Amino acid sequence: MIKIFTLILILVPGWLTGQDKLLRLQEAVDSALLNNPDLNQARAVLSQKEQEWRTLTGIEAPEISYFKEGINSKAAKPFEEKRWTISQSVDFPLTTIYRLKAVREEGKAIGFRIAAIENEITAQVKSKYIEVLYALHLKGLGKQQKDLADELYKAVYTKFETGMANGMDLANAELQVAEAENALDEAERMLHTARYSLFYLMGLEIPEISYEIQFSDTLSGAEIEIAQIQALAVLQEQPAYMASLYDYQATQNKLREAKSNILPDIRFNLYRQNYGDGFDYNGFEIGLSIPVWLPFEQKGKIRMAEARQTEIEWQQKSIELDMKQQIEHAWHSYEASKRTIKRYKTTMSGKSLKLQQLSIRAYRLGETDLLNLINAQQIYLNNQKRYISSLRDYYLQLAQLEKFLDQELVY
């Protein structure tokens, strides 16, 4: 993949000291995929489903019984018959086949659902990591704002002492310093919130969380072509849609199972008989269950399976609409952010910086007033903030688009 933008953060001195504490993007993703509670719950459900077929074979535990008939202690023949019996009941084979197919399809659905959860977690972790970098960048910008406000205050105070500026100008300069301090505090708050949100997704325990954990200061992204975005409409390749598809196939087999219950279950009995001179005789019995309660029991199961099919059909429609909405939003936001970044790099960055530098020089020389100086500084700071906000949105939308493409877009 081609690296097209690099997010270079404005960091405090000594930021990258202690390399052993550096948390890279892929390490954060790997930690979340290993420790995320929801994902591990889904994996445990899949393990259960993979073993469930053993309980649904339709073969009940065999029954061993002892039988004695015609007991009369006063007669010469104290009994008429004794026998040992082994009984075995099984569902009709076709019913069992449909039931096991349904379980197998449900297992496949859970597998695809796990893949969808992994994609979502990856996107969330990358988004939180981007938010951390964004907050760090805002903190660096806040330091710049504070430095500019201090410089402005010194220039105004110098003029105030010489009588070339009034108390209103000085108060205005003091407000600019206070506003810069507020912006720096807000960036610090955002940083702490983003850090702990990321650590939560990673599943870190409290003892593992430390202020010494640092973050990689660069991100790269891959360009997305329109043809690739159009390919996202292939729903059959999306794990969430595939999960609902296998759920639908499972309900089809459950419906067939419910309808096949009209067929009788089978019971086998094997006898070892004694008529008074030893267990020298054998016998067997085959029985078939008569589904006389079909209108009550099985009809309800059939109606439930049909309703479940309808539910999944609407679920598939909901998944389709939701994915299209996410793709459209992410794609257009990505395009807008990319244009803003390009415009800043080619035009706005150099000009706003030059305007700010010229304004402070002109103010010291008495060639412009305080309001024009403040306006120039605000233009410079707003451009910087809009640039890093666009970088943030650019990477956030790439992270969202990753969920629908089999390609790493943010790394």
DRENMI-183618 format. One record per residue (C-alpha): z, x, y; residue in one letter. Coordinates in steps of 0.25 Angstrom, whole numbers. Example, Ala and Ser with C-alpha at 12.3 -4.5 7.8 and 13.67 -1.06 7.14 Angstrom:
((31, 49, -18), 'a');
((29, 55, -4), 's');
This chain:
((0, 0, 0), 'm');
((-3, 4, 14), 'i');
((8, 7, 24), 'k');
((5, 0, 37), 'i');
((18, -1, 44), 'f');
((31, 7, 45), 't');
((44, 1, 50), 'l');
((50, 13, 57), 'i');
((64, 9, 61), 'l');
((72, 14, 73), 'i');
((84, 19, 66), 'l');
((97, 26, 70), 'v');
((98, 41, 68), 'p');
((102, 45, 54), 'g');
((96, 32, 48), 'w');
((91, 38, 36), 'l');
((103, 47, 33), 't');
((108, 45, 19), 'g');
((96, 43, 11), 'q');
((103, 39, -1), 'd');
((107, 26, 6), 'k');
((92, 22, 10), 'l');
((88, 9, 4), 'l');
((73, 7, 2), 'r');
((66, -6, 2), 'l');
((62, -5, -13), 'q');
((77, -1, -17), 'e');
((82, -14, -9), 'a');
((72, -22, -17), 'v');
((75, -16, -30), 'd');
((90, -19, -28), 's');
((88, -33, -25), 'a');
((79, -35, -37), 'l');
((90, -29, -45), 'l');
((102, -36, -39), 'n');
((97, -49, -33), 'n');
((106, -61, -39), 'p');
((95, -71, -39), 'd');
((85, -62, -46), 'l');
((95, -58, -56), 'n');
((99, -73, -59), 'q');
((84, -76, -61), 'a');
((83, -64, -71), 'r');
((95, -69, -78), 'a');
((89, -83, -79), 'v');
((76, -77, -85), 'l');
((84, -70, -95), 's');
((91, -83, -99), 'q');
((77, -90, -100), 'k');
((71, -79, -109), 'e');
((82, -82, -119), 'q');
((82, -97, -117), 'e');
((71, -99, -128), 'w');
((81, -95, -139), 'r');
((89, -108, -136), 't');
((77, -117, -135), 'l');
((71, -115, -149), 't');
((74, -129, -153), 'g');
((81, -123, -166), 'i');
((95, -128, -167), 'e');
((106, -121, -174), 'a');
((106, -124, -189), 'p');
((117, -133, -195), 'e');
((124, -130, -208), 'i');
((131, -142, -214), 's');
((138, -145, -228), 'y');
((137, -158, -234), 'f');
((145, -165, -246), 'k');
((142, -179, -251), 'e');
((148, -189, -261), 'g');
((162, -183, -262), 'i');
((171, -189, -272), 'n');
((182, -181, -278), 's');
((185, -191, -289), 'k');
((171, -191, -295), 'a');
((166, -181, -305), 'a');
((156, -176, -294), 'k');
((164, -173, -282), 'p');
((152, -174, -272), 'f');
((137, -179, -272), 'e');
((131, -168, -264), 'e');
((134, -155, -256), 'k');
((125, -148, -247), 'r');
((123, -137, -236), 'w');
((114, -141, -225), 't');
((106, -132, -215), 'i');
((100, -140, -203), 's');
((91, -135, -193), 'q');
((85, -143, -181), 's');
((73, -139, -173), 'v');
((66, -145, -161), 'd');
((51, -148, -163), 'f');
((44, -135, -162), 'p');
((34, -140, -151), 'l');
((46, -144, -143), 't');
((52, -130, -144), 't');
((39, -123, -141), 'i');
((38, -131, -128), 'y');
((53, -128, -124), 'r');
((51, -113, -127), 'l');
((38, -112, -119), 'k');
((46, -119, -107), 'a');
((57, -108, -108), 'v');
((47, -97, -108), 'r');
((39, -103, -96), 'e');
((53, -104, -88), 'e');
((56, -90, -91), 'g');
((42, -86, -85), 'k');
((45, -94, -73), 'a');
((59, -87, -71), 'i');
((52, -74, -72), 'g');
((42, -77, -61), 'f');
((53, -83, -53), 'r');
((61, -70, -54), 'i');
((48, -63, -49), 'a');
((48, -72, -37), 'a');
((62, -69, -35), 'i');
((60, -54, -35), 'e');
((48, -56, -25), 'n');
((57, -64, -16), 'e');
((69, -54, -17), 'i');
((60, -42, -14), 't');
((54, -49, -2), 'a');
((68, -53, 3), 'q');
((74, -38, 1), 'v');
((62, -32, 8), 'k');
((63, -43, 19), 's');
((78, -39, 21), 'k');
((75, -24, 21), 'y');
((65, -27, 32), 'i');
((75, -34, 39), 'e');
((85, -22, 38), 'v');
((74, -13, 44), 'l');
((71, -23, 55), 'y');
((85, -23, 59), 'a');
((86, -8, 59), 'l');
((74, -8, 67), 'h');
((80, -18, 77), 'l');
((92, -9, 77), 'k');
((84, 2, 81), 'g');
((77, -6, 92), 'l');
((90, -11, 97), 'g');
((94, 4, 99), 'k');
((81, 6, 107), 'q');
((85, -7, 115), 'q');
((99, -1, 118), 'k');
((93, 12, 122), 'd');
((83, 6, 131), 'l');
((94, -3, 137), 'a');
((103, 9, 139), 'd');
((92, 16, 146), 'e');
((89, 4, 155), 'l');
((104, 3, 159), 'y');
((104, 18, 162), 'k');
((92, 16, 171), 'a');
((97, 4, 178), 'v');
((111, 10, 180), 'y');
((105, 23, 186), 't');
((98, 14, 196), 'k');
((110, 5, 198), 'f');
((119, 18, 202), 'e');
((108, 22, 212), 't');
((107, 8, 218), 'g');
((93, 5, 213), 'm');
((97, -6, 203), 'a');
((107, -18, 205), 'n');
((118, -23, 196), 'g');
((108, -34, 190), 'm');
((100, -23, 185), 'd');
((112, -16, 179), 'l');
((117, -29, 172), 'a');
((103, -31, 167), 'n');
((103, -17, 161), 'a');
((117, -19, 155), 'e');
((112, -32, 148), 'l');
((100, -25, 142), 'q');
((110, -15, 136), 'v');
((119, -26, 130), 'a');
((106, -33, 125), 'e');
((102, -21, 118), 'a');
((116, -20, 111), 'e');
((115, -34, 107), 'n');
((101, -31, 100), 'a');
((107, -19, 93), 'l');
((119, -27, 88), 'd');
((109, -38, 83), 'e');
((100, -28, 76), 'a');
((113, -22, 69), 'e');
((117, -36, 64), 'r');
((103, -39, 59), 'm');
((103, -25, 52), 'l');
((117, -29, 45), 'h');
((112, -43, 41), 't');
((99, -37, 35), 'a');
((106, -26, 28), 'r');
((115, -35, 20), 'y');
((104, -45, 17), 's');
((96, -34, 11), 'l');
((109, -29, 3), 'f');
((111, -43, -2), 'y');
((97, -45, -7), 'l');
((99, -31, -14), 'm');
((111, -36, -21), 'g');
((120, -24, -16), 'l');
((135, -25, -18), 'e');
((144, -23, -6), 'i');
((148, -9, -10), 'p');
((133, -5, -10), 'e');
((131, -10, 4), 'i');
((132, 2, 14), 's');
((128, 4, 29), 'y');
((123, 17, 24), 'e');
((111, 10, 17), 'i');
((99, 13, 25), 'q');
((85, 7, 24), 'f');
((71, 13, 23), 's');
((65, 13, 37), 'd');
((51, 11, 34), 't');
((43, -1, 27), 'l');
((28, -2, 23), 's');
((20, -14, 21), 'g');
((6, -17, 14), 'a');
((-5, -24, 22), 'e');
((-8, -38, 16), 'i');
((-22, -43, 16), 'e');
((-26, -57, 18), 'i');
((-32, -57, 4), 'a');
((-19, -53, -2), 'q');
((-12, -65, 6), 'i');
((-22, -75, 0), 'q');
((-19, -69, -14), 'a');
((-5, -74, -12), 'l');
((-9, -88, -14), 'a');
((-11, -85, -29), 'v');
((1, -93, -33), 'l');
((0, -89, -48), 'q');
((4, -75, -44), 'e');
((17, -79, -37), 'q');
((30, -78, -46), 'p');
((36, -91, -40), 'a');
((24, -99, -43), 'y');
((23, -93, -57), 'm');
((37, -97, -59), 'a');
((35, -111, -56), 's');
((22, -111, -64), 'l');
((30, -107, -77), 'y');
((41, -117, -73), 'd');
((30, -128, -74), 'y');
((25, -123, -87), 'q');
((39, -123, -92), 'a');
((41, -138, -88), 't');
((27, -141, -95), 'q');
((33, -135, -108), 'n');
((46, -143, -106), 'k');
((38, -156, -104), 'l');
((31, -153, -117), 'r');
((45, -150, -123), 'e');
((50, -163, -119), 'a');
((38, -171, -124), 'k');
((39, -164, -137), 's');
((53, -169, -139), 'n');
((46, -181, -145), 'i');
((44, -173, -157), 'l');
((55, -173, -167), 'p');
((65, -161, -169), 'd');
((66, -156, -183), 'i');
((78, -154, -192), 'r');
((79, -147, -205), 'f');
((90, -148, -215), 'n');
((91, -139, -228), 'l');
((101, -143, -239), 'y');
((108, -135, -250), 'r');
((113, -147, -259), 'q');
((124, -148, -270), 'n');
((124, -160, -279), 'y');
((136, -156, -288), 'g');
((130, -144, -295), 'd');
((128, -133, -284), 'g');
((119, -132, -272), 'f');
((107, -132, -280), 'd');
((99, -142, -271), 'y');
((91, -140, -258), 'n');
((87, -150, -248), 'g');
((80, -151, -234), 'f');
((79, -161, -223), 'e');
((69, -162, -211), 'i');
((72, -171, -200), 'g');
((65, -175, -187), 'l');
((72, -180, -174), 's');
((67, -193, -169), 'i');
((66, -193, -153), 'p');
((70, -207, -152), 'v');
((77, -204, -138), 'w');
((64, -199, -132), 'l');
((63, -209, -121), 'p');
((76, -205, -116), 'f');
((78, -190, -118), 'e');
((64, -184, -119), 'q');
((58, -192, -109), 'k');
((68, -187, -99), 'g');
((64, -173, -102), 'k');
((50, -176, -101), 'i');
((52, -182, -87), 'r');
((60, -170, -83), 'm');
((50, -160, -87), 'a');
((39, -168, -79), 'e');
((47, -168, -67), 'a');
((50, -153, -68), 'r');
((35, -151, -69), 'q');
((33, -158, -56), 't');
((44, -151, -49), 'e');
((38, -137, -53), 'i');
((24, -142, -48), 'e');
((30, -145, -34), 'w');
((38, -131, -35), 'q');
((24, -124, -37), 'q');
((19, -131, -25), 'k');
((31, -127, -17), 's');
((30, -113, -21), 'i');
((15, -112, -17), 'e');
((18, -118, -3), 'l');
((30, -109, -1), 'd');
((22, -96, -5), 'm');
((10, -100, 4), 'k');
((19, -102, 15), 'q');
((27, -89, 13), 'q');
((13, -81, 12), 'i');
((7, -87, 24), 'e');
((20, -85, 33), 'h');
((21, -70, 28), 'a');
((7, -67, 30), 'w');
((5, -72, 44), 'h');
((18, -66, 48), 's');
((14, -53, 42), 'y');
((1, -53, 49), 'e');
((8, -56, 63), 'a');
((18, -45, 61), 's');
((7, -35, 58), 'k');
((-1, -39, 70), 'r');
((12, -37, 79), 't');
((15, -24, 73), 'i');
((1, -19, 75), 'k');
((1, -24, 89), 'r');
((14, -17, 92), 'y');
((9, -3, 86), 'k');
((-4, -3, 94), 't');
((0, -9, 107), 't');
((14, -13, 110), 'm');
((23, -2, 105), 's');
((18, 9, 114), 'g');
((16, 0, 127), 'k');
((30, -6, 126), 's');
((36, 7, 124), 'l');
((28, 13, 136), 'k');
((32, 1, 145), 'l');
((47, 3, 142), 'q');
((46, 18, 145), 'q');
((39, 16, 158), 'l');
((48, 5, 162), 's');
((61, 13, 161), 'i');
((54, 24, 169), 'r');
((49, 15, 180), 'a');
((63, 8, 181), 'y');
((69, 22, 183), 'r');
((59, 25, 194), 'l');
((61, 12, 201), 'g');
((47, 7, 197), 'e');
((51, -6, 190), 't');
((63, -15, 189), 'd');
((73, -17, 178), 'l');
((67, -30, 173), 'l');
((54, -23, 170), 'n');
((61, -12, 163), 'l');
((69, -22, 154), 'i');
((56, -30, 152), 'n');
((49, -17, 147), 'a');
((60, -13, 138), 'q');
((61, -28, 132), 'q');
((46, -27, 129), 'i');
((47, -14, 122), 'y');
((59, -19, 114), 'l');
((53, -32, 111), 'n');
((40, -25, 106), 'n');
((48, -16, 97), 'q');
((56, -28, 91), 'k');
((44, -36, 89), 'r');
((37, -24, 82), 'y');
((49, -23, 72), 'i');
((50, -38, 70), 's');
((35, -38, 67), 's');
((37, -26, 57), 'l');
((49, -34, 51), 'r');
((40, -47, 49), 'd');
((29, -39, 44), 'y');
((37, -33, 33), 'y');
((44, -46, 30), 'l');
((31, -54, 28), 'q');
((26, -43, 19), 'l');
((39, -44, 11), 'a');
((37, -59, 9), 'q');
((22, -57, 5), 'l');
((26, -48, -6), 'e');
((32, -60, -13), 'k');
((18, -65, -15), 'f');
((10, -52, -18), 'l');
((12, -42, -29), 'd');
((12, -31, -20), 'q');
((23, -23, -12), 'e');
((21, -25, 3), 'l');
((34, -20, 9), 'v');
((39, -6, 4), 'y');
